Amino acid sequence: MMVPSAPWSIAYFDGSANAYHFVTDGDVTTFEYRPVTPERSSTGMYSGGEPRTARLDAAQVAELWRQIPELESNPELHSADRMKGTGAFHLTDAAGTRGFIIVRGPALLAFDELVGAF
């Protein structure tokens, strides 16, 4: 899939509930990582690390939109319920707003590796 026309946004919550937000206006694509803090974690000890923001380049955006449709279109990867370890996605683009949950496994781990490098 090609990158959809701007504007679009992606909110992704990983298996530990760390939040990743991607937004574009067409000219600039920004990324924000909002980690779980010990105060917000279920154990009172987990930390997702330091928050960060960045601009994504065209190659990073292309890879993001290569993986998202693969996750979204494969029902074998989907879960009806948000459980610990699953990844929750909320997308907004010209097609509308939609969401889906991906089970823990190789596809989700590959996505986590991608966004963890931003």
N, C-alpha and C positions, 0 to 999 in steps of 0.2 A: 504494500500500500504506500501511496505517496503521502506526504505530510498534508493534512487538511488545510484548507484556506483559513487564514486568520479572521477573526480572533478564535482562539481555542484555549482550553485549560484542562489540566489533568491533576487530580488529587489522588495520591496513592498512600495507603497506610499499610506498612509492612506487618509481618507476623508478630512484632512486638509493639505495634501501634505507633511507631515513629511516623511522622507525616512528611511527605514529599509533595511539593506543589510546583507545577510547571505552568507558565502563562506566557502567551505571546500576543502581541498587538500587530504582528506582521513584520515589524522591523527588528524587534529585540525579543528573544525568548529568555525568560528568567526562571531560575530554579531557587527554591527555598526549602531547606531541611529544618524541621522542627522536631527535635528528639524528645522522647519520653525522659522525664527527670525522675530521680528517686522519689520525690514527693508525689508524683503522679503514677508511679508504677504499682502494680498489684503486690509486689513483694516489699516495696518500700526501699529497695536497694538498687534496682536496675537503672542504668543510665544509658541512653542511646548515643551519648557523646555530646559534642559541641554543635550548636546550631550553625548553619552556614547558608550563604546565598551566593549565586554566581550567574553569569550569563552563559548560555549554551551556544556553541557554534553550530553551523549547518550540519556537520557530520554527526554531532551528538543528537540533534533534533531528528535527523533521518533515522538513526538507530533506535531512538525512543519509539518513533512511529512505525518502525519495522516490527518491533516486538509487541506493541500494544494490540494491533489487530490479530496477531497470532494467538495471544492470550484470550482476547474477547471472543473470537470465533470458534474456539475449541471447547465444546461442551464437556468433554472428558476432564478438563482442567477445572471446571466450575464447581462451586459449593453453594448450596442454598443458604447456608448459615455461616455467620462470621465467628470462627473459632480461633483460639490461639494458634499462631503459626500460619494462618491464611493471610492473603493479601487482598485488600479492598481497593477497588478502583472507582473513581467518579470522573466521567469525561463530559466535557461540554464543547461542542463544535457546531458547525452548520447543520448537522443532522439532528441536533438536540442534545438533551442531557440524558445520560444513562450510567448505570453502574453494574459492576459484577464482582464476584469474589472468586479468587483462585486458590486452589488447595496447595499446600506445601508440597514441593517436588522440584524436579530439575528445571522446569520452565520458570517457576517463580524464583528459584535461586539464581537463575541466569539474569532475570530482571533486577533482582536485588543487587547483583554484582554490577550491573550497568549503572543503576542510579547511585550506588555507593561510591562510584568513582567520580561523580560530579562534584 
